[in-house]
Amino acid sequence: MLGAERRKRLLHEVRAEGVAHVAELAERLDVSPSTIRRDLSALESQGLLNRTHGGAVAEANSSLEPDRPQRSGVAPWEKRALASAAVRHVAPDSTILVTGGTTTAAMVPLLGAVERLTVVTNSLHLAGELAQHEDISTVVLGGYLRHREMSLLGHLTRQALEELHVDEAFVGAYGITGGGISGAHVDEAETDRWLLSRVGRVTALVDGSKFGRSGPVRVAAADRIFRVITDASAPEDDVRALRGAGVDVVRV
């Protein structure tokens, strides 16, 4: 692989993952760690990413997340299994907050089975899906539009939630560790963090691939998470740490 081609692929890997480590990149690209370090330094000098100890993160003005269409095709059966497990915890006559994401979106077709349910969301994508379920009362929080994710963010979003009582929030996550969940996009993660601080319980839907990955912004510390729904691939050490913090970890 030529150097220019390798660096192009390297940049794609960092932007897709948000946070990437030298050893993992070297294995994926089948080159030495020293080559990866040189390439990362070259890309940093062009302002395309930021070096960190042992790896790199995407440049602040670029996206840390894959596009929604790209993410929506990732492990659809696993997402559906997590969503199904989450919906089993939704009580009739309750009000829930569902934030944007391809995993939480998989809950929507299943929520119609819950009687007298109110769903609050700051995602226009989810609102459009919920509009097909006339039996679900839907409240859309206002805010400024993040076009990439079709999510509404900022102080108007927070102000709208102040008028509501929410029993439980269901969220996805860019990454999760024993310390809690984190986000990749600063504005979105900050809005999510505020929203979650105002609800009774927080349930996170995260597949095993999100464990051990940390985004630049903490969304919720472990002691703010009531439940994590994940799959069998979640690392046992992280699961044990979450349970030690009092989190109910459910494997599907």
Backbone torsions as a table, in degrees:
resi	resn	phi	psi	omega
1	MET	NA	127.4	178.7
2	LEU	-67.7	155.8	-176.2
3	GLY	-58.1	-44.2	-178.6
4	ALA	-64.0	-41.6	178.9
5	GLU	-66.4	-40.5	-179.3
6	ARG	-64.2	-43.4	-179.7
7	ARG	-67.0	-34.4	176.8
8	LYS	-63.4	-44.3	178.7
9	ARG	-67.9	-38.1	178.8
10	LEU	-60.7	-45.0	179.0
11	LEU	-62.4	-39.8	177.7
12	HIS	-61.5	-42.2	-179.9
13	GLU	-62.5	-43.6	-178.4
14	VAL	-66.2	-43.3	-178.9
15	ARG	-67.7	-36.7	180.0
16	ALA	-69.1	-40.2	-176.7
17	GLU	-87.8	-24.7	-177.6
18	GLY	86.4	-54.8	176.9
19	VAL	-127.3	123.0	-177.7
20	ALA	-129.5	148.8	-176.7
21	HIS	-112.2	147.0	-174.7
22	VAL	-55.3	-48.1	-176.1
23	ALA	-60.9	-43.0	179.6
24	GLU	-65.4	-42.3	-180.0
25	LEU	-64.9	-39.9	179.4
26	ALA	-62.7	-39.6	179.6
27	GLU	-68.2	-42.9	-178.8
28	ARG	-64.9	-40.6	-175.6
29	LEU	-93.1	-3.0	177.1
30	ASP	58.2	46.8	175.5
31	VAL	-133.8	174.3	-177.9
32	SER	-78.1	154.5	175.9
33	PRO	-57.5	-35.2	179.5
34	SER	-64.5	-36.1	176.0
35	THR	-64.6	-42.5	178.2
36	ILE	-61.4	-43.0	-179.1
37	ARG	-62.1	-41.7	178.5
38	ARG	-64.1	-42.6	179.6
39	ASP	-64.7	-41.0	178.5
40	LEU	-63.0	-40.1	177.9
41	SER	-63.9	-39.9	178.7
42	ALA	-65.0	-42.5	179.4
43	LEU	-68.1	-35.1	177.5
44	GLU	-65.9	-39.3	179.8
45	SER	-63.5	-22.4	177.5
46	GLN	-91.0	1.6	-179.9
47	GLY	74.3	22.1	-174.9
48	LEU	-95.0	-17.5	176.2
49	LEU	-158.8	174.4	178.2
50	ASN	-121.7	129.0	177.5
51	ARG	-73.1	145.3	171.9
52	THR	-129.7	173.2	176.4
53	HIS	-65.0	112.6	177.2
54	GLY	85.9	5.8	-179.0
55	GLY	179.5	-141.3	-177.8
56	ALA	-160.0	158.8	170.6
57	VAL	-125.4	156.7	179.5
58	ALA	-63.3	148.7	179.3
59	GLU	-58.0	145.3	-170.5
60	ALA	-56.3	-31.7	-177.4
61	ASN	-89.5	-2.8	177.4
62	SER	-102.3	164.9	-177.7
63	SER	-81.9	138.7	174.3
64	LEU	-87.3	-11.4	-173.0
65	GLU	-109.1	146.5	168.7
66	PRO	-64.1	155.3	177.1
67	ASP	-59.8	152.5	179.0
68	ARG	-54.7	-45.8	179.3
69	PRO	-59.5	-35.2	178.7
70	GLN	-67.9	-42.6	-178.1
71	ARG	-71.0	-33.8	-174.0
72	SER	-64.6	-21.6	179.9
73	GLY	-90.8	0.6	-177.4
74	VAL	-83.9	121.3	173.7
75	ALA	45.0	59.4	-177.2
76	PRO	-61.7	-35.2	179.7
77	TRP	-66.5	-38.9	178.7
78	GLU	-65.7	-42.2	178.8
79	LYS	-61.4	-41.3	-179.8
80	ARG	-64.9	-38.0	179.1
81	ALA	-66.0	-42.0	177.5
82	LEU	-64.3	-42.8	-180.0
83	ALA	-62.6	-42.3	179.9
84	SER	-61.9	-42.3	178.5
85	ALA	-65.2	-37.4	179.9
86	ALA	-65.7	-43.6	-177.1
87	VAL	-63.9	-28.5	177.7
88	ARG	-63.5	-18.5	179.5
89	HIS	-96.8	2.2	179.6
90	VAL	-89.1	121.2	-175.6
91	ALA	-89.8	147.1	172.1
92	PRO	-58.0	152.8	178.4
93	ASP	65.4	18.3	-179.0
94	SER	-103.7	164.8	173.9
95	THR	-117.8	121.8	-178.4
96	ILE	-120.5	152.2	172.4
97	LEU	-104.4	128.9	175.8
98	VAL	-123.2	114.9	179.0
99	THR	-85.2	167.9	-175.0
100	GLY	-68.6	158.5	179.3
101	GLY	146.4	154.2	-177.4
102	THR	-72.8	-27.8	178.5
103	THR	-75.8	-46.0	178.0
104	THR	-65.6	-31.5	177.8
105	ALA	-61.6	-28.7	179.6
106	ALA	-68.5	-13.6	177.0
107	MET	-74.2	-31.6	-168.0
108	VAL	-56.0	-47.5	-179.4
109	PRO	-62.2	-18.0	-176.7
110	LEU	-96.0	-14.4	-174.1
111	LEU	-74.0	-18.8	179.7
112	GLY	-61.8	-18.8	179.9
113	ALA	-79.9	-9.9	-179.3
114	VAL	-91.8	123.8	-174.8
115	GLU	-76.4	140.6	173.5
116	ARG	51.6	51.7	-176.6
117	LEU	-99.7	139.8	171.3
118	THR	-115.6	128.4	179.7
119	VAL	-115.7	126.6	175.9
120	VAL	-106.2	135.0	179.7
121	THR	-148.8	154.2	171.9
122	ASN	-111.9	20.6	-179.7
123	SER	-111.0	120.2	176.8
124	LEU	-67.8	-31.3	177.1
125	HIS	-62.4	-48.5	179.0
126	LEU	-66.0	-37.4	179.4
127	ALA	-60.8	-40.2	177.5
128	GLY	-63.9	-39.2	177.4
129	GLU	-68.2	-40.4	-179.2
130	LEU	-68.4	-25.9	-179.9
131	ALA	-61.8	-19.4	179.4
132	GLN	-81.3	-5.9	-177.9
133	HIS	-115.4	93.5	-175.4
134	GLU	-67.1	-21.5	-179.6
135	ASP	-79.5	-10.1	179.2
136	ILE	-99.1	124.1	173.7
137	SER	-77.8	124.3	-174.4
138	THR	-117.7	130.8	176.1
139	VAL	-118.0	124.0	179.9
140	VAL	-104.3	120.9	177.9
141	LEU	-74.9	140.1	179.6
142	GLY	-79.6	-177.3	178.7
143	GLY	144.5	-177.2	176.9
144	TYR	-87.5	147.2	-170.5
145	LEU	-88.0	125.2	167.3
146	ARG	-92.4	102.9	-169.9
147	HIS	-59.1	-39.8	-174.8
148	ARG	-57.3	-39.8	-176.8
149	GLU	-107.6	-4.6	-176.3
150	MET	56.4	40.8	179.4
151	SER	-114.2	151.6	-179.1
152	LEU	-105.3	129.2	-169.0
153	LEU	-132.3	168.7	170.1
154	GLY	97.9	-167.5	-171.7
155	HIS	-68.1	-28.2	177.4
156	LEU	-67.6	-34.9	176.1
157	THR	-63.8	-46.0	-179.4
158	ARG	-65.2	-41.4	-179.4
159	GLN	-61.4	-40.7	-179.7
160	ALA	-63.8	-39.3	-178.4
161	LEU	-68.5	-24.5	179.0
162	GLU	-60.1	-23.2	-178.1
163	GLU	-85.6	-2.6	-170.4
164	LEU	-121.5	156.4	168.9
165	HIS	-110.3	124.8	-178.2
166	VAL	-118.9	128.0	-179.0
167	ASP	-76.8	-41.6	-174.9
168	GLU	-154.0	144.5	176.3
169	ALA	-110.2	140.8	175.9
170	PHE	-118.8	121.3	-172.8
171	VAL	-133.6	155.1	166.6
172	GLY	-94.2	-169.5	178.9
173	ALA	-159.0	144.0	171.8
174	TYR	-69.5	-40.4	179.8
175	GLY	-152.4	158.4	178.2
176	ILE	-145.9	139.3	174.3
177	THR	-133.6	-176.2	176.2
178	GLY	-63.0	-16.3	-179.5
179	GLY	-89.3	-12.8	179.8
180	GLY	138.2	-164.8	-177.5
181	ILE	-109.3	150.7	-177.4
182	SER	-134.4	163.0	-179.1
183	GLY	-120.6	164.6	-177.3
184	ALA	-99.7	-35.2	-177.7
185	HIS	-99.0	123.3	-169.7
186	VAL	-58.8	-52.4	-176.1
187	ASP	-63.1	-42.6	-179.1
188	GLU	-66.7	-43.5	-178.9
189	ALA	-65.4	-37.7	179.2
190	GLU	-66.3	-40.4	176.7
191	THR	-64.2	-46.1	178.6
192	ASP	-59.2	-41.2	-179.4
193	ARG	-60.7	-43.3	179.4
194	TRP	-66.5	-44.3	-179.8
195	LEU	-58.8	-44.4	-177.2
196	LEU	-68.8	-25.2	178.9
197	SER	-72.2	-11.0	-175.9
198	ARG	-109.4	9.6	-178.6
199	VAL	-114.3	162.0	-177.0
200	GLY	-69.2	-49.7	-177.8
201	ARG	-134.3	152.1	178.2
202	VAL	-123.4	123.8	173.2
203	THR	-115.1	126.7	-179.8
204	ALA	-107.0	133.0	177.1
205	LEU	-105.2	108.6	-175.7
206	VAL	-140.1	126.3	176.4
207	ASP	-78.3	167.9	-173.7
208	GLY	-59.9	-25.7	-178.8
209	SER	-68.5	-19.0	-178.9
210	LYS	-83.4	-13.5	-178.3
211	PHE	-72.2	140.9	179.8
212	GLY	81.5	0.0	-179.9
213	ARG	-106.2	134.5	-178.0
214	SER	-123.8	126.9	172.1
215	GLY	-86.2	174.9	-175.5
216	PRO	-74.2	-14.4	-175.7
217	VAL	-125.4	125.9	175.7
218	ARG	-74.8	131.5	178.8
219	VAL	-97.1	-45.2	179.1
220	ALA	-153.8	128.7	174.7
221	ALA	-70.7	160.3	-176.6
222	ALA	-56.9	-34.3	-177.7
223	ASP	-74.7	-5.3	175.1
224	ARG	-99.2	-4.9	-176.9
225	ILE	-98.4	126.9	179.4
226	PHE	-84.2	-43.4	-174.5
227	ARG	-146.7	143.2	170.9
228	VAL	-120.3	126.6	175.5
229	ILE	-107.1	121.4	-175.0
230	THR	-142.9	-172.4	-178.9
231	ASP	-113.7	-176.9	-174.3
232	ALA	-68.7	-15.9	-177.5
233	SER	-83.6	-5.0	179.0
234	ALA	-61.5	130.2	-177.4
235	PRO	-60.6	134.9	-175.5
236	GLU	-62.4	-35.4	-179.8
237	ASP	-62.5	-43.9	179.0
238	ASP	-68.2	-39.3	177.3
239	VAL	-61.1	-43.5	-179.7
240	ARG	-63.6	-40.4	179.6
241	ALA	-64.5	-40.9	178.4
242	LEU	-65.4	-44.0	178.5
243	ARG	-63.7	-35.2	177.4
244	GLY	-64.7	-26.1	177.3
245	ALA	-87.0	4.5	177.6
246	GLY	91.9	11.0	-179.6
247	VAL	-85.0	134.9	174.3
248	ASP	-81.5	107.9	-179.3
249	VAL	-99.2	120.6	-178.9
250	VAL	-111.6	122.3	176.7
251	ARG	-98.5	140.1	178.5
252	VAL	-117.8	NA	NA
